[in-house]
Amino acid sequence: MLGMILAAEALAVVGACLGAAIAAIAAGIGIGRIGSSAMEAIARQPESAGDIRSNMIVIAALIEGVALFAVIVCILALFI
């Protein structure tokens, strides 16, 4: 019985680590795509570079917030 409990706790740790890793990777991919699209948009319309850049920063901040929230949830899953 004790072995099953320890195995379940080990699986919880592995699951939390995988969840945090997936959240970080997904955030990196999302921000990379935002940056790529913003640079392409600025190249097409240089006169609207300021608006595009500010929108890019806001969206990147929102993605980072979601990624941080996912990592916090994974960490809390370890202790609850």
PDB file with SEQRES, HELIX, SHEET and CRYST1 records, atoms N, CA, C and O in Angstrom:
SEQRES   1 A   80  MET LEU GLY MET ILE LEU ALA ALA GLU ALA LEU ALA VAL          
SEQRES   2 A   80  VAL GLY ALA CYS LEU GLY ALA ALA ILE ALA ALA ILE ALA          
SEQRES   3 A   80  ALA GLY ILE GLY ILE GLY ARG ILE GLY SER SER ALA MET          
SEQRES   4 A   80  GLU ALA ILE ALA ARG GLN PRO GLU SER ALA GLY ASP ILE          
SEQRES   5 A   80  ARG SER ASN MET ILE VAL ILE ALA ALA LEU ILE GLU GLY          
SEQRES   6 A   80  VAL ALA LEU PHE ALA VAL ILE VAL CYS ILE LEU ALA LEU          
SEQRES   7 A   80  PHE ILE                                                      
HELIX    1 AA1 LEU A    2  ARG A   44  1                                  43    
HELIX    2 AA2 PRO A   46  SER A   48  5                                   3    
HELIX    3 AA3 ALA A   49  PHE A   79  1                                  31    
CRYST1    1.000    1.000    1.000  90.00  90.00  90.00 P 1           1          
ATOM      1  N   MET A   1       0.817  -1.201   0.000  1.00  0.00           N  
ATOM      2  CA  MET A   1       0.000   0.000   0.000  1.00  0.00           C  
ATOM      3  C   MET A   1       0.861   1.267   0.000  1.00  0.00           C  
ATOM      4  O   MET A   1       0.577   2.228  -0.715  1.00  0.00           O  
ATOM      5  N   LEU A   2       1.910   1.246   0.809  1.00  0.00           N  
ATOM      6  CA  LEU A   2       2.789   2.408   0.881  1.00  0.00           C  
ATOM      7  C   LEU A   2       3.505   2.630  -0.454  1.00  0.00           C  
ATOM      8  O   LEU A   2       3.723   3.770  -0.864  1.00  0.00           O  
ATOM      9  N   GLY A   3       3.868   1.540  -1.128  1.00  0.00           N  
ATOM     10  CA  GLY A   3       4.520   1.654  -2.424  1.00  0.00           C  
ATOM     11  C   GLY A   3       3.631   2.308  -3.461  1.00  0.00           C  
ATOM     12  O   GLY A   3       4.112   3.064  -4.305  1.00  0.00           O  
ATOM     13  N   MET A   4       2.339   2.027  -3.407  1.00  0.00           N  
ATOM     14  CA  MET A   4       1.402   2.631  -4.352  1.00  0.00           C  
ATOM     15  C   MET A   4       1.256   4.125  -4.093  1.00  0.00           C  
ATOM     16  O   MET A   4       1.136   4.914  -5.031  1.00  0.00           O  
ATOM     17  N   ILE A   5       1.268   4.509  -2.828  1.00  0.00           N  
ATOM     18  CA  ILE A   5       1.153   5.927  -2.482  1.00  0.00           C  
ATOM     19  C   ILE A   5       2.393   6.678  -2.958  1.00  0.00           C  
ATOM     20  O   ILE A   5       2.289   7.766  -3.524  1.00  0.00           O  
ATOM     21  N   LEU A   6       3.566   6.089  -2.726  1.00  0.00           N  
ATOM     22  CA  LEU A   6       4.801   6.742  -3.176  1.00  0.00           C  
ATOM     23  C   LEU A   6       4.867   6.827  -4.697  1.00  0.00           C  
ATOM     24  O   LEU A   6       5.347   7.817  -5.248  1.00  0.00           O  
ATOM     25  N   ALA A   7       4.384   5.787  -5.373  1.00  0.00           N  
ATOM     26  CA  ALA A   7       4.359   5.820  -6.841  1.00  0.00           C  
ATOM     27  C   ALA A   7       3.413   6.901  -7.343  1.00  0.00           C  
ATOM     28  O   ALA A   7       3.706   7.576  -8.329  1.00  0.00           O  
ATOM     29  N   ALA A   8       2.275   7.067  -6.667  1.00  0.00           N  
ATOM     30  CA  ALA A   8       1.320   8.102  -7.067  1.00  0.00           C  
ATOM     31  C   ALA A   8       1.918   9.490  -6.861  1.00  0.00           C  
ATOM     32  O   ALA A   8       1.715  10.382  -7.685  1.00  0.00           O  
ATOM     33  N   GLU A   9       2.651   9.676  -5.770  1.00  0.00           N  
ATOM     34  CA  GLU A   9       3.290  10.969  -5.533  1.00  0.00           C  
ATOM     35  C   GLU A   9       4.376  11.247  -6.569  1.00  0.00           C  
ATOM     36  O   GLU A   9       4.542  12.382  -7.015  1.00  0.00           O  
ATOM     37  N   ALA A  10       5.109  10.212  -6.948  1.00  0.00           N  
ATOM     38  CA  ALA A  10       6.143  10.390  -7.977  1.00  0.00           C  
ATOM     39  C   ALA A  10       5.511  10.752  -9.311  1.00  0.00           C  
ATOM     40  O   ALA A  10       6.036  11.596 -10.037  1.00  0.00           O  
ATOM     41  N   LEU A  11       4.396  10.126  -9.640  1.00  0.00           N  
ATOM     42  CA  LEU A  11       3.703  10.468 -10.882  1.00  0.00           C  
ATOM     43  C   LEU A  11       3.155  11.887 -10.838  1.00  0.00           C  
ATOM     44  O   LEU A  11       3.113  12.570 -11.862  1.00  0.00           O  
ATOM     45  N   ALA A  12       2.736  12.333  -9.661  1.00  0.00           N  
ATOM     46  CA  ALA A  12       2.253  13.705  -9.534  1.00  0.00           C  
ATOM     47  C   ALA A  12       3.381  14.699  -9.789  1.00  0.00           C  
ATOM     48  O   ALA A  12       3.171  15.729 -10.431  1.00  0.00           O  
ATOM     49  N   VAL A  13       4.571  14.395  -9.291  1.00  0.00           N  
ATOM     50  CA  VAL A  13       5.727  15.276  -9.513  1.00  0.00           C  
ATOM     51  C   VAL A  13       6.077  15.314 -10.996  1.00  0.00           C  
ATOM     52  O   VAL A  13       6.332  16.381 -11.553  1.00  0.00           O  
ATOM     53  N   VAL A  14       6.088  14.142 -11.633  1.00  0.00           N  
ATOM     54  CA  VAL A  14       6.404  14.086 -13.061  1.00  0.00           C  
ATOM     55  C   VAL A  14       5.344  14.841 -13.867  1.00  0.00           C  
ATOM     56  O   VAL A  14       5.678  15.573 -14.798  1.00  0.00           O  
ATOM     57  N   GLY A  15       4.080  14.665 -13.512  1.00  0.00           N  
ATOM     58  CA  GLY A  15       3.001  15.369 -14.216  1.00  0.00           C  
ATOM     59  C   GLY A  15       3.091  16.873 -14.056  1.00  0.00           C  
ATOM     60  O   GLY A  15       2.863  17.615 -15.011  1.00  0.00           O  
ATOM     61  N   ALA A  16       3.422  17.329 -12.857  1.00  0.00           N  
ATOM     62  CA  ALA A  16       3.550  18.771 -12.634  1.00  0.00           C  
ATOM     63  C   ALA A  16       4.724  19.340 -13.414  1.00  0.00           C  
ATOM     64  O   ALA A  16       4.628  20.432 -13.975  1.00  0.00           O  
ATOM     65  N   CYS A  17       5.830  18.606 -13.454  1.00  0.00           N  
ATOM     66  CA  CYS A  17       6.989  19.070 -14.221  1.00  0.00           C  
ATOM     67  C   CYS A  17       6.681  19.110 -15.713  1.00  0.00           C  
ATOM     68  O   CYS A  17       7.068  20.053 -16.404  1.00  0.00           O  
ATOM     69  N   LEU A  18       5.996  18.103 -16.206  1.00  0.00           N  
ATOM     70  CA  LEU A  18       5.615  18.100 -17.624  1.00  0.00           C  
ATOM     71  C   LEU A  18       4.648  19.237 -17.939  1.00  0.00           C  
ATOM     72  O   LEU A  18       4.753  19.877 -18.985  1.00  0.00           O  
ATOM     73  N   GLY A  19       3.717  19.482 -17.041  1.00  0.00           N  
ATOM     74  CA  GLY A  19       2.778  20.581 -17.260  1.00  0.00           C  
ATOM     75  C   GLY A  19       3.473  21.931 -17.307  1.00  0.00           C  
ATOM     76  O   GLY A  19       3.157  22.765 -18.155  1.00  0.00           O  
ATOM     77  N   ALA A  20       4.419  22.152 -16.399  1.00  0.00           N  
ATOM     78  CA  ALA A  20       5.170  23.409 -16.398  1.00  0.00           C  
ATOM     79  C   ALA A  20       6.016  23.537 -17.659  1.00  0.00           C  
ATOM     80  O   ALA A  20       6.124  24.622 -18.231  1.00  0.00           O  
ATOM     81  N   ALA A  21       6.615  22.429 -18.093  1.00  0.00           N  
ATOM     82  CA  ALA A  21       7.439  22.466 -19.304  1.00  0.00           C  
ATOM     83  C   ALA A  21       6.598  22.758 -20.539  1.00  0.00           C  
ATOM     84  O   ALA A  21       7.005  23.544 -21.394  1.00  0.00           O  
ATOM     85  N   ILE A  22       5.445  22.141 -20.637  1.00  0.00           N  
ATOM     86  CA  ILE A  22       4.563  22.382 -21.784  1.00  0.00           C  
ATOM     87  C   ILE A  22       4.089  23.830 -21.805  1.00  0.00           C  
ATOM     88  O   ILE A  22       4.019  24.450 -22.866  1.00  0.00           O  
ATOM     89  N   ALA A  23       3.763  24.369 -20.628  1.00  0.00           N  
ATOM     90  CA  ALA A  23       3.327  25.765 -20.561  1.00  0.00           C  
ATOM     91  C   ALA A  23       4.440  26.712 -20.999  1.00  0.00           C  
ATOM     92  O   ALA A  23       4.184  27.673 -21.723  1.00  0.00           O  
ATOM     93  N   ALA A  24       5.665  26.453 -20.570  1.00  0.00           N  
ATOM     94  CA  ALA A  24       6.785  27.316 -20.952  1.00  0.00           C  
ATOM     95  C   ALA A  24       7.079  27.216 -22.446  1.00  0.00           C  
ATOM     96  O   ALA A  24       7.323  28.230 -23.101  1.00  0.00           O  
ATOM     97  N   ILE A  25       7.057  26.005 -22.982  1.00  0.00           N  
ATOM     98  CA  ILE A  25       7.317  25.822 -24.412  1.00  0.00           C  
ATOM     99  C   ILE A  25       6.235  26.491 -25.244  1.00  0.00           C  
ATOM    100  O   ILE A  25       6.533  27.162 -26.232  1.00  0.00           O  
ATOM    101  N   ALA A  26       4.983  26.312 -24.850  1.00  0.00           N  
ATOM    102  CA  ALA A  26       3.877  26.918 -25.599  1.00  0.00           C  
ATOM    103  C   ALA A  26       3.955  28.444 -25.555  1.00  0.00           C  
ATOM    104  O   ALA A  26       3.672  29.104 -26.555  1.00  0.00           O  
ATOM    105  N   ALA A  27       4.334  29.006 -24.414  1.00  0.00           N  
ATOM    106  CA  ALA A  27       4.473  30.459 -24.326  1.00  0.00           C  
ATOM    107  C   ALA A  27       5.599  30.956 -25.230  1.00  0.00           C  
ATOM    108  O   ALA A  27       5.464  31.988 -25.887  1.00  0.00           O  
ATOM    109  N   GLY A  28       6.699  30.224 -25.258  1.00  0.00           N  
ATOM    110  CA  GLY A  28       7.805  30.601 -26.145  1.00  0.00           C  
ATOM    111  C   GLY A  28       7.414  30.559 -27.608  1.00  0.00           C  
ATOM    112  O   GLY A  28       7.763  31.456 -28.375  1.00  0.00           O  
ATOM    113  N   ILE A  29       6.692  29.521 -27.997  1.00  0.00           N  
ATOM    114  CA  ILE A  29       6.223  29.419 -29.384  1.00  0.00           C  
ATOM    115  C   ILE A  29       5.258  30.550 -29.707  1.00  0.00           C  
ATOM    116  O   ILE A  29       5.344  31.155 -30.775  1.00  0.00           O  
ATOM    117  N   GLY A  30       4.342  30.836 -28.791  1.00  0.00           N  
ATOM    118  CA  GLY A  30       3.363  31.902 -29.019  1.00  0.00           C  
ATOM    119  C   GLY A  30       4.009  33.265 -29.157  1.00  0.00           C  
ATOM    120  O   GLY A  30       3.645  34.037 -30.043  1.00  0.00           O  
ATOM    121  N   ILE A  31       4.963  33.569 -28.293  1.00  0.00           N  
ATOM    122  CA  ILE A  31       5.624  34.869 -28.368  1.00  0.00           C  
ATOM    123  C   ILE A  31       6.488  34.951 -29.624  1.00  0.00           C  
ATOM    124  O   ILE A  31       6.595  36.015 -30.234  1.00  0.00           O  
ATOM    125  N   GLY A  32       7.096  33.849 -30.010  1.00  0.00           N  
ATOM    126  CA  GLY A  32       7.869  33.831 -31.247  1.00  0.00           C  
ATOM    127  C   GLY A  32       7.006  34.113 -32.463  1.00  0.00           C  
ATOM    128  O   GLY A  32       7.403  34.857 -33.360  1.00  0.00           O  
ATOM    129  N   ARG A  33       5.823  33.517 -32.488  1.00  0.00           N  
ATOM    130  CA  ARG A  33       4.920  33.759 -33.613  1.00  0.00           C  
ATOM    131  C   ARG A  33       4.408  35.195 -33.613  1.00  0.00           C  
ATOM    132  O   ARG A  33       4.236  35.794 -34.675  1.00  0.00           O  
ATOM    133  N   ILE A  34       4.166  35.745 -32.434  1.00  0.00           N  
ATOM    134  CA  ILE A  34       3.730  37.142 -32.357  1.00  0.00           C  
ATOM    135  C   ILE A  34       4.824  38.065 -32.895  1.00  0.00           C  
ATOM    136  O   ILE A  34       4.555  38.964 -33.691  1.00  0.00           O  
ATOM    137  N   GLY A  35       6.063  37.831 -32.451  1.00  0.00           N  
ATOM    138  CA  GLY A  35       7.175  38.661 -32.921  1.00  0.00           C  
ATOM    139  C   GLY A  35       7.373  38.555 -34.418  1.00  0.00           C  
ATOM    140  O   GLY A  35       7.614  39.556 -35.092  1.00  0.00           O  
ATOM    141  N   SER A  36       7.271  37.346 -34.937  1.00  0.00           N  
ATOM    142  CA  SER A  36       7.433  37.145 -36.376  1.00  0.00           C  
ATOM    143  C   SER A  36       6.347  37.871 -37.164  1.00  0.00           C  
ATOM    144  O   SER A  36       6.628  38.547 -38.154  1.00  0.00           O  
ATOM    145  N   SER A  37       5.114  37.723 -36.715  1.00  0.00           N  
ATOM    146  CA  SER A  37       4.003  38.380 -37.410  1.00  0.00           C  
ATOM    147  C   SER A  37       4.095  39.896 -37.308  1.00  0.00           C  
ATOM    148  O   SER A  37       3.776  40.613 -38.257  1.00  0.00           O  
ATOM    149  N   ALA A  38       4.536  40.381 -36.142  1.00  0.00           N  
ATOM    150  CA  ALA A  38       4.653  41.831 -35.977  1.00  0.00           C  
ATOM    151  C   ALA A  38       5.748  42.394 -36.879  1.00  0.00           C  
ATOM    152  O   ALA A  38       5.571  43.453 -37.481  1.00  0.00           O  
ATOM    153  N   MET A  39       6.870  41.700 -36.976  1.00  0.00           N  
ATOM    154  CA  MET A  39       7.943  42.185 -37.843  1.00  0.00           C  
ATOM    155  C   MET A  39       7.518  42.173 -39.313  1.00  0.00           C  
ATOM    156  O   MET A  39       7.875  43.070 -40.077  1.00  0.00           O  
ATOM    157  N   GLU A  40       6.764  41.165 -39.696  1.00  0.00           N  
ATOM    158  CA  GLU A  40       6.250  41.106 -41.065  1.00  0.00           C  
ATOM    159  C   GLU A  40       5.269  42.254 -41.330  1.00  0.00           C  
ATOM    160  O   GLU A  40       5.288  42.870 -42.395  1.00  0.00           O  
ATOM    161  N   ALA A  41       4.412  42.528 -40.340  1.00  0.00           N  
ATOM    162  CA  ALA A  41       3.447  43.613 -40.498  1.00  0.00           C  
ATOM    163  C   ALA A  41       4.149  44.971 -40.562  1.00  0.00           C  
ATOM    164  O   ALA A  41       3.751  45.844 -41.334  1.00  0.00           O  
ATOM    165  N   ILE A  42       5.196  45.146 -39.746  1.00  0.00           N  
ATOM    166  CA  ILE A  42       5.942  46.406 -39.780  1.00  0.00           C  
ATOM    167  C   ILE A  42       6.668  46.563 -41.113  1.00  0.00           C  
ATOM    168  O   ILE A  42       6.785  47.672 -41.634  1.00  0.00           O  
ATOM    169  N   ALA A  43       7.155  45.450 -41.662  1.00  0.00           N  
ATOM    170  CA  ALA A  43       7.839  45.523 -42.962  1.00  0.00           C  
ATOM    171  C   ALA A  43       6.856  45.915 -44.061  1.00  0.00           C  
ATOM    172  O   ALA A  43       7.228  46.600 -45.014  1.00  0.00           O  
ATOM    173  N   ARG A  44       5.617  45.486 -43.932  1.00  0.00           N  
ATOM    174  CA  ARG A  44       4.624  45.824 -44.963  1.00  0.00           C  
ATOM    175  C   ARG A  44       4.108  47.250 -44.824  1.00  0.00           C  
ATOM    176  O   ARG A  44       3.870  47.931 -45.821  1.00  0.00           O  
ATOM    177  N   GLN A  45       3.935  47.702 -43.569  1.00  0.00           N  
ATOM    178  CA  GLN A  45       3.424  49.050 -43.329  1.00  0.00           C  
ATOM    179  C   GLN A  45       4.275  49.744 -42.262  1.00  0.00           C  
ATOM    180  O   GLN A  45       3.904  49.757 -41.088  1.00  0.00           O  
ATOM    181  N   PRO A  46       5.385  50.304 -42.650  1.00  0.00           N  
ATOM    182  CA  PRO A  46       6.289  50.921 -41.665  1.00  0.00           C  
ATOM    183  C   PRO A  46       5.674  52.114 -40.929  1.00  0.00           C  
ATOM    184  O   PRO A  46       6.093  52.447 -39.820  1.00  0.00           O  
ATOM    185  N   GLU A  47       4.691  52.744 -41.541  1.00  0.00           N  
ATOM    186  CA  GLU A  47       4.091  53.921 -40.889  1.00  0.00           C  
ATOM    187  C   GLU A  47       3.266  53.566 -39.660  1.00  0.00           C  
ATOM    188  O   GLU A  47       3.002  54.433 -38.828  1.00  0.00           O  
ATOM    189  N   SER A  48       2.858  52.319 -39.531  1.00  0.00           N  
ATOM    190  CA  SER A  48       2.073  51.920 -38.354  1.00  0.00           C  
ATOM    191  C   SER A  48       2.901  51.067 -37.390  1.00  0.00           C  
ATOM    192  O   SER A  48       2.352  50.237 -36.666  1.00  0.00           O  
ATOM    193  N   ALA A  49       4.207  51.268 -37.381  1.00  0.00           N  
ATOM    194  CA  ALA A  49       5.100  50.463 -36.544  1.00  0.00           C  
ATOM    195  C   ALA A  49       4.815  50.661 -35.057  1.00  0.00           C  
ATOM    196  O   ALA A  49       4.881  49.705 -34.285  1.00  0.00           O  
ATOM    197  N   GLY A  50       4.503  51.873 -34.654  1.00  0.00           N  
ATOM    198  CA  GLY A  50       4.239  52.147 -33.238  1.00  0.00           C  
ATOM    199  C   GLY A  50       3.029  51.397 -32.716  1.00  0.00           C  
ATOM    200  O   GLY A  50       3.070  50.807 -31.637  1.00  0.00           O  
ATOM    201  N   ASP A  51       1.947  51.422 -33.489  1.00  0.00           N  
ATOM    202  CA  ASP A  51       0.733  50.717 -33.073  1.00  0.00           C  
ATOM    203  C   ASP A  51       0.951  49.214 -33.036  1.00  0.00           C  
ATOM    204  O   ASP A  51       0.501  48.535 -32.113  1.00  0.00           O  
ATOM    205  N   ILE A  52       1.643  48.700 -34.042  1.00  0.00           N  
ATOM    206  CA  ILE A  52       1.887  47.257 -34.100  1.00  0.00           C  
ATOM    207  C   ILE A  52       2.764  46.831 -32.935  1.00  0.00           C  
ATOM    208  O   ILE A  52       2.505  45.805 -32.305  1.00  0.00           O  
ATOM    209  N   ARG A  53       3.796  47.605 -32.644  1.00  0.00           N  
ATOM    210  CA  ARG A  53       4.710  47.271 -31.557  1.00  0.00           C  
ATOM    211  C   ARG A  53       3.997  47.287 -30.207  1.00  0.00           C  
ATOM    212  O   ARG A  53       4.211  46.398 -29.383  1.00  0.00           O  
ATOM    213  N   SER A  54       3.159  48.283 -29.977  1.00  0.00           N  
ATOM    214  CA  SER A  54       2.463  48.350 -28.683  1.00  0.00           C  
ATOM    215  C   SER A  54       1.464  47.207 -28.538  1.00  0.00           C  
ATOM    216  O   SER A  54       1.322  46.640 -27.455  1.00  0.00           O  
ATOM    217  N   ASN A  55       0.778  46.870 -29.616  1.00  0.00           N  
ATOM    218  CA  ASN A  55      -0.135  45.729 -29.549  1.00  0.00           C  
ATOM    219  C   ASN A  55       0.624  44.420 -29.326  1.00  0.00           C  
ATOM    220  O   ASN A  55       0.157  43.538 -28.605  1.00  0.00           O  
ATOM    221  N   MET A  56       1.785  44.303 -29.945  1.00  0.00           N  
ATOM    222  CA  MET A  56       2.600  43.102 -29.768  1.00  0.00           C  
ATOM    223  C   MET A  56       3.037  42.957 -28.313  1.00  0.00           C  
ATOM    224  O   MET A  56       3.014  41.851 -27.771  1.00  0.00           O  
ATOM    225  N   ILE A  57       3.425  44.035 -27.686  1.00  0.00           N  
ATOM    226  CA  ILE A  57       3.874  43.986 -26.294  1.00  0.00           C  
ATOM    227  C   ILE A  57       2.725  43.602 -25.372  1.00  0.00           C  
ATOM    228  O   ILE A  57       2.922  42.823 -24.439  1.00  0.00           O  
ATOM    229  N   VAL A  58       1.535  44.129 -25.613  1.00  0.00           N  
ATOM    230  CA  VAL A  58       0.374  43.792 -24.784  1.00  0.00           C  
ATOM    231  C   VAL A  58       0.028  42.312 -24.925  1.00  0.00           C  
ATOM    232  O   VAL A  58      -0.217  41.634 -23.927  1.00  0.00           O  
ATOM    233  N   ILE A  59       0.009  41.816 -26.142  1.00  0.00           N  
ATOM    234  CA  ILE A  59      -0.340  40.417 -26.359  1.00  0.00           C  
ATOM    235  C   ILE A  59       0.730  39.497 -25.771  1.00  0.00           C  
ATOM    236  O   ILE A  59       0.398  38.462 -25.194  1.00  0.00           O  
ATOM    237  N   ALA A  60       2.000  39.855 -25.908  1.00  0.00           N  
ATOM    238  CA  ALA A  60       3.070  39.048 -25.324  1.00  0.00           C  
ATOM    239  C   ALA A  60       2.953  39.016 -23.797  1.00  0.00           C  
ATOM    240  O   ALA A  60       3.200  37.983 -23.175  1.00  0.00           O  
ATOM    241  N   ALA A  61       2.579  40.136 -23.201  1.00  0.00           N  
ATOM    242  CA  ALA A  61       2.396  40.169 -21.745  1.00  0.00           C  
ATOM    243  C   ALA A  61       1.240  39.267 -21.319  1.00  0.00           C  
ATOM    244  O   ALA A  61       1.320  38.590 -20.294  1.00  0.00           O  
ATOM    245  N   LEU A  62       0.172  39.260 -22.104  1.00  0.00           N  
ATOM    246  CA  LEU A  62      -0.954  38.373 -21.775  1.00  0.00           C  
ATOM    247  C   LEU A  62      -0.548  36.907 -21.880  1.00  0.00           C  
ATOM    248  O   LEU A  62      -0.951  36.094 -21.049  1.00  0.00           O  
ATOM    249  N   ILE A  63       0.233  36.568 -22.878  1.00  0.00           N  
ATOM    250  CA  ILE A  63       0.685  35.179 -23.016  1.00  0.00           C  
ATOM    251  C   ILE A  63       1.599  34.807 -21.851  1.00  0.00           C  
ATOM    252  O   ILE A  63       1.492  33.706 -21.312  1.00  0.00           O  
ATOM    253  N   GLU A  64       2.482  35.695 -21.464  1.00  0.00           N  
ATOM    254  CA  GLU A  64       3.359  35.423 -20.323  1.00  0.00           C  
ATOM    255  C   GLU A  64       2.541  35.244 -19.045  1.00  0.00           C  
ATOM    256  O   GLU A  64       2.873  34.402 -18.211  1.00  0.00           O  
ATOM    257  N   GLY A  65       1.481  36.025 -18.887  1.00  0.00           N  
ATOM    258  CA  GLY A  65       0.623  35.873 -17.719  1.00  0.00           C  
ATOM    259  C   GLY A  65      -0.050  34.517 -17.673  1.00  0.00           C  
ATOM    260  O   GLY A  65      -0.129  33.893 -16.615  1.00  0.00           O  
ATOM    261  N   VAL A  66      -0.534  34.060 -18.814  1.00  0.00           N  
ATOM    262  CA  VAL A  66      -1.174  32.748 -18.868  1.00  0.00           C  
ATOM    263  C   VAL A  66      -0.155  31.650 -18.592  1.00  0.00           C  
ATOM    264  O   VAL A  66      -0.460  30.684 -17.893  1.00  0.00           O  
ATOM    265  N   ALA A  67       1.051  31.788 -19.132  1.00  0.00           N  
ATOM    266  CA  ALA A  67       2.092  30.792 -18.896  1.00  0.00           C  
ATOM    267  C   ALA A  67       2.492  30.764 -17.421  1.00  0.00           C  
ATOM    268  O   ALA A  67       2.679  29.690 -16.850  1.00  0.00           O  
ATOM    269  N   LEU A  68       2.622  31.921 -16.812  1.00  0.00           N  
ATOM    270  CA  LEU A  68       2.948  31.970 -15.389  1.00  0.00           C  
ATOM    271  C   LEU A  68       1.842  31.341 -14.557  1.00  0.00           C  
ATOM    272  O   LEU A  68       2.121  30.620 -13.599  1.00  0.00           O  
ATOM    273  N   PHE A  69       0.605  31.603 -14.909  1.00  0.00           N  
ATOM    274  CA  PHE A  69      -0.523  30.999 -14.203  1.00  0.00           C  
ATOM    275  C   PHE A  69      -0.480  29.480 -14.323  1.00  0.00           C  
ATOM    276  O   PHE A  69      -0.733  28.777 -13.345  1.00  0.00           O  
ATOM    277  N   ALA A  70      -0.161  28.966 -15.511  1.00  0.00           N  
ATOM    278  CA  ALA A  70      -0.087  27.512 -15.706  1.00  0.00           C  
ATOM    279  C   ALA A  70       1.040  26.909 -14.878  1.00  0.00           C  
ATOM    280  O   ALA A  70       0.872  25.835 -14.301  1.00  0.00           O  
ATOM    281  N   VAL A  71       2.176  27.578 -14.811  1.00  0.00           N  
ATOM    282  CA  VAL A  71       3.290  27.070 -14.010  1.00  0.00           C  
ATOM    283  C   VAL A  71       2.936  27.086 -12.526  1.00  0.00           C  
ATOM    284  O   VAL A  71       3.276  26.149 -11.804  1.00  0.00           O  
ATOM    285  N   ILE A  72       2.265  28.127 -12.063  1.00  0.00           N  
ATOM    286  CA  ILE A  72       1.848  28.198 -10.659  1.00  0.00           C  
ATOM    287  C   ILE A  72       0.871  27.075 -10.334  1.00  0.00           C  
ATOM    288  O   ILE A  72       0.961  26.463  -9.270  1.00  0.00           O  
ATOM    289  N   VAL A  73      -0.057  26.800 -11.237  1.00  0.00           N  
ATOM    290  CA  VAL A  73      -1.005  25.703 -11.017  1.00  0.00           C  
ATOM    291  C   VAL A  73      -0.273  24.367 -10.928  1.00  0.00           C  
ATOM    292  O   VAL A  73      -0.611  23.522 -10.100  1.00  0.00           O  
ATOM    293  N   CYS A  74       0.730  24.180 -11.784  1.00  0.00           N  
ATOM    294  CA  CYS A  74       1.518  22.940 -11.732  1.00  0.00           C  
ATOM    295  C   CYS A  74       2.280  22.826 -10.421  1.00  0.00           C  
ATOM    296  O   CYS A  74       2.374  21.740  -9.849  1.00  0.00           O  
ATOM    297  N   ILE A  75       2.823  23.934  -9.943  1.00  0.00           N  
ATOM    298  CA  ILE A  75       3.543  23.899  -8.672  1.00  0.00           C  
ATOM    299  C   ILE A  75       2.574  23.633  -7.524  1.00  0.00           C  
ATOM    300  O   ILE A  75       2.889  22.870  -6.611  1.00  0.00           O  
ATOM    301  N   LEU A  76       1.414  24.248  -7.562  1.00  0.00           N  
ATOM    302  CA  LEU A  76       0.430  23.999  -6.506  1.00  0.00           C  
ATOM    303  C   LEU A  76      -0.059  22.553  -6.518  1.00  0.00           C  
ATOM    304  O   LEU A  76      -0.419  22.011  -5.473  1.00  0.00           O  
ATOM    305  N   ALA A  77      -0.073  21.937  -7.680  1.00  0.00           N  
ATOM    306  CA  ALA A  77      -0.496  20.536  -7.766  1.00  0.00           C  
ATOM    307  C   ALA A  77       0.454  19.628  -6.997  1.00  0.00           C  
ATOM    308  O   ALA A  77       0.062  18.544  -6.563  1.00  0.00           O  
ATOM    309  N   LEU A  78       1.684  20.058  -6.829  1.00  0.00           N  
ATOM    310  CA  LEU A  78       2.642  19.264  -6.064  1.00  0.00           C  
ATOM    311  C   LEU A  78       2.330  19.244  -4.573  1.00  0.00           C  
ATOM    312  O   LEU A  78       2.561  18.241  -3.897  1.00  0.00           O  
ATOM    313  N   PHE A  79       1.810  20.347  -4.069  1.00  0.00           N  
ATOM    314  CA  PHE A  79       1.650  20.497  -2.640  1.00  0.00           C  
ATOM    315  C   PHE A  79       0.235  20.277  -2.136  1.00  0.00           C  
ATOM    316  O   PHE A  79       0.019  20.203  -0.927  1.00  0.00           O  
ATOM    317  N   ILE A  80      -0.716  20.174  -3.019  1.00  0.00           N  
ATOM    318  CA  ILE A  80      -2.110  19.987  -2.581  1.00  0.00           C  
ATOM    319  C   ILE A  80      -2.536  18.566  -2.840  1.00  0.00           C  
ATOM    320  O   ILE A  80      -3.673  18.198  -2.545  1.00  0.00           O  
TER     321      ILE A  80                                                      
END                                                                             
